[in-house]
Amino acid sequence: MEPVRMGVVGLRFGASVCEGLVQQTQAPVTIVGVTDLDREKAQRVSETCGLPVMDSLEAMLADPNIEAIALYTPPAGRARLIRQIVAAGKDVMTTKPFEVDPAEALAVLREAKQAGRVVHLNSPNMRPFGEMAPIHEWVEAGRLGRLTLAQANTWVNYHEQADGGWYDDPVQCPVAPLFRIGIYALNSLLALFPEPETVQVTTSRLQTGRPTPDNAAATIRCRGGAIINIMASFTVGGPERYKDAKMIAGEKGAIYYNWGPVTGTPTLALYTEAGLEERTPCGHAGEYDWEFFARRVRGLETADVTTPEQIVRGMRVVAAMAQAEREGGTAEVAPT
């Protein structure tokens, strides 16, 4: 399969994507240009990765050699840019959080689907990926029975200062720890559980220099009574620089991912009344599924994928979280 020729827009996050892809000898995508509003940043990435700098997104869209755009701009207003890319006849890879506005996100995803264009992101992935692939298999096979409870813990240790960017804006970055890093667990768990109905949030500012919180928790009640609890923080030290742990429980047992202190390869374990039934090493659901993206762009993959409605489900929960953060108490989640 010929690699997909791709331009990268937005290098605050796109720089690490470029560095990872240029190190691969047989990557399913190849970067043919980079651009950023910060010209010095674009030049640094160009020098580090050996990639040409292009003037703008518009220049990339006018270039017939570029088949797809990897878009790493801030989430607020991203739907508008994706609409522009799709209208130019190019496919899109982007990142979490996908958008702030659920209605705009749903509209552009439906437009892209109608136009036959591919729009992927790393959370939720377009198919069960990383640890979520075996989790989906076990849940769909009924090995947990009816799902009743999930817990996710994710943390890093940041000592951030305000910089005037979107991280500092509670409108563009609601319930900041959950929106920035808890979003992975949120999207993954919402794909397993019934429709979310209500959400409660608790936030605090412990060591951050930003006006947005650095410590947060959310409790989501789903249709039928199942509960999802997610805790996310920028304030936890220790040997695990980036913690990502999940526990998913049902009436017949529980699945544990990275539960407790973790060293080495991430593992996934299924426990039922019979004890430990399966344990397997696995990747991370938030990694970029470049192979699947390229195969879909090339028309080689026709399997069912994550729907626009499933992608937007997490955004609807985030919108309810933002309301709960502003007003306190419990907020209702708009139906998907």
N, C-alpha and C positions, 0 to 999 in steps of 0.2 A: 504494500500500500504506500503510495506517495504521501509524504508528510504534508499536512495542511500548512499553507503559508500564512503567517499570522503577524499582525501588528499589535504592539502592547501600548496601551494608553493609561497613564497614571502610574508613576514609579515610586510612590511612597510604599506601596505594597507590591507593585509590579516588578520592582528591582529584584526581589528574592525569587520571583517566578522566573525571570530571565536567567538569573544565575543558576537555578536548578536545571532548567531546560538545556542551556548551552553545554552543561557538563555531561548530558546524556549522549551516547554515541548513536542511538537509534530511536530518538524521540519521535512520537507520532505527529508532532507539530514542529515547525521550524520558524523561528522569529526572524522576520525580514526588516523590521524597523521598530523604533521606540519613539515615544513623544511624551512630553510633560510640560505643563505651564511654567515650571521651574526649569529654565534652560540649563542651568549649571548642573542640576540633578540629572537631566537627560544626558549631558555630556559625560558625567561620571559613569553612568551605567554603560554608555557607549564604549568608553575606554576600558572598563572592567570586563565587559562581555564581548567586545568586538562586534557591536551591532550599530548599524547606521541610525542617525537621528533624523526624524522627519518633522516637518514644521507643525503639524496639527492632526487632529482626528480627521478633519475635512480632507487633508492631503492623503491620508491613508484610504479614505473612502473613495477617492478619485483614482486610486492606483489599481489597475486591473490585476496586478500581480498578487495583491493581498486578498486572500479568500475569507479571512476571519479576523475579528478584533478581540483581544483580551482586554477587558475594560476594568480598571482598578481605580475609578474615581469614587468620591464619597457617595454614600447611598442616597441621600436626598437629591431627587431629580435624576436619578440614573435611568429611570424608565424613558425619559425624554431622549437621552443619548442612545439607548438601545433602539428606540423607534427610528432614529436617524440612521443607525447602522443597518437595521433590517431593510429600510427603504432603499438603501444603497445596494441591496442584494448580497450582503455578507452575513456570516454566522457569528455568534457571540459566545465567549466564555467570560464569566464574571465571578464575583466573589460574594460572600456573605458580609454584612446584611444586604439583601438584594435591593430593597427600597424602604423608605419610611411610609409611603402612601400605598396601602394595600389595593385601593381601587385602580390607581395608575399602574401598579405592578401587574394586576390581573389583566387589565386591558392590553398592555403591550405584549404580554406572554401569549394571549389569545391571538393577537394580530400576527405575531411571529409564526405561530402554529398554522394559521390560515395561509400565510405566505410561503409555507414550506421551509422556513429558516430554522436553524438549530440555535437554541439559547440554553446554555448550561451554566451551572455554578457549583461551588464546592460544598454548599450546605443550604438546602438539602441537595444531595447528589441526585443525578437523574436515574439512578438505579441503586438498590442497596449496596453499600460499598464499605470497605474496611470491616470493622467489628459488626456493622449492621447487617452484613450479608448473612452470616450464620444466625444472628439473632432473629431476623425475619423468617428464616427457614424453621427454626425451633418454634417460634410463636405460631406461624401458619400451620405447622404440623400438630398444634394443640398440646405441646409438651408442658406448657405452663397452665393450661386451662384458661379460664377467663382472667384477663389482666386486672389487677386491683390497685397496684401501687408502683411508682417508680421514683428513684432518687438519683440526682446527678450532682456531682461536685466538680467544679473546675476553678483553677486558680493559677495566678502568677504572682510575682512580687515586683510591682512597679512603684517608683517614687516620682510620679509625673508632675510637671509644672504646666500651668496654663500657657497655651501658645496661640490662642485665638482661632484655632481650627474647629472642625465639627465635633471633636471629642468634648469641647467645652460647652456645647450648646445642648441644653436638655430637650429641645425640640428635635434637633437632628440626631441626637444620641440619647434617647430615653432609657432610663434605668441602666446606666452606662455599662456596668460589668456584665449584665445579662445580654445587652444588645451587642456588645463587642466580642465577648468570648463564650458566654452562656448560650448564645444562639445555636452553636453546634448541637449541644445536648437537646435544646428545645426542639429544633427541627427533627432530630433523630427520633425523639420520643413521641412527638405528635404524629409521626408516620405509623406508629404502632397502636396508638390508643384511640378510643372513640372521640367524636367531636368535642373540643374544649368548650366549656360553657361560662366559667367564671375564673377570675384570677385575683389574687392578693399579692402585694409586694411589700417588702421591707428594705430600706436602704440606709446607708450611713457613709460618712466621710471620715476616714481614720488617719490617713497619711498623705492623701493626694493634695497637690497644689491646684488641681482643676476645680471648677465650681460644680462639676457633676460628681456623683458618688463613686466610691471605689470598693464598696462592699454591699452585696445585695442578695436577696432571696425572693423566690416567687413560688406560690402554691396555686396549681391549676386544677380545677375540678372538671372532670370530663362527664359526658353523658353516660348515665348508668352508675355513676358514683366513683369511678376510678380517680385516683389523685396522683398528680405529678408534682414533685418538689425539686426545684433547681436552685443551687447556691453557687454564686460566682463572686470572685474577689480578686483584686489586684494587691492584696495585703498579706499574703501568706508566704513565709520563707521556708527554708529547709532544703533537702537534697533534690526534691522534685521540682525542677524549674517550671514545668508546665504540667499541671495535674488535670487529668480528664478521667473521671470515674463514673460508672453507672451501675445501678442495681434495678432490675426489672422483675417484678414479682407478680405471681398469679396464684390461683387457687390450688395448683398442683406443685409449685416450686418457684425457683428464682434463678435469674441469670446475673452473674457478677462480671463486670469489666473493670480491670485495674482497681479493684476494691482493696483498700488498705495500702500500706507502703509498697511501692513498686520499684524494682530495679530490673533492668534488662528488657526483653521483648514484652510488649503488652500481651496479656492473656485474657481469655474469655472462658468462663466456667458455667456449666448448667448443673444445678442441684435440684433433685426432686426427693420424694419420700424414700427412694431407693439409695439416696446419697449422691455422690459426684457421678454424673452420667457421662459428661464430656468436658474436656478442656482443650483449648486450641489457641495457638498464637494467632495474632491478627494485626492488621493495619489500623488506620484511623479513618473514620467516616468523613472527616473534613478535608482529606487530601484531594487533589485535583485528579479526576478520572479522564486523563488526556486520551487514553486509548479509545474509550467509548465515545468521547467527543469526536475524535477524528473519524471513527467508523461511521458515525451518524452523518457527519459532514459529507463523507464519500458515498453515502447511501448504502453502506454495507451492513448496517444494523437496523433492524425493523422491530426489535422487541419492544414491549410496552415500557414506557418511561414514566417518571414522575410527572403528574399533570400540573397545569397552571394553578388549579385550585389547591392542590397539595402544597405547592411552593408558597402560595399566599397565606395558607393557614397559619404559619408561624408569624407572619407580619400582622395578622389580625390579633393574635395574642399579644404581640409587642404593643400594638395600639391600645389594647386594654390595659397592659402594664403601665403605659404612659399615663393613662387616665387615673389609674389607681395611685400612681406616684404623685400626681398633681393633687388629687382630691382625698386620698386616704380611703380606707375601707376596701370594699370588693367592687370590681368592675366586671361587667358582662362582656363576653367575647362575641363579636358579631359573627353570625353564621357564615360559613364558607359558601 
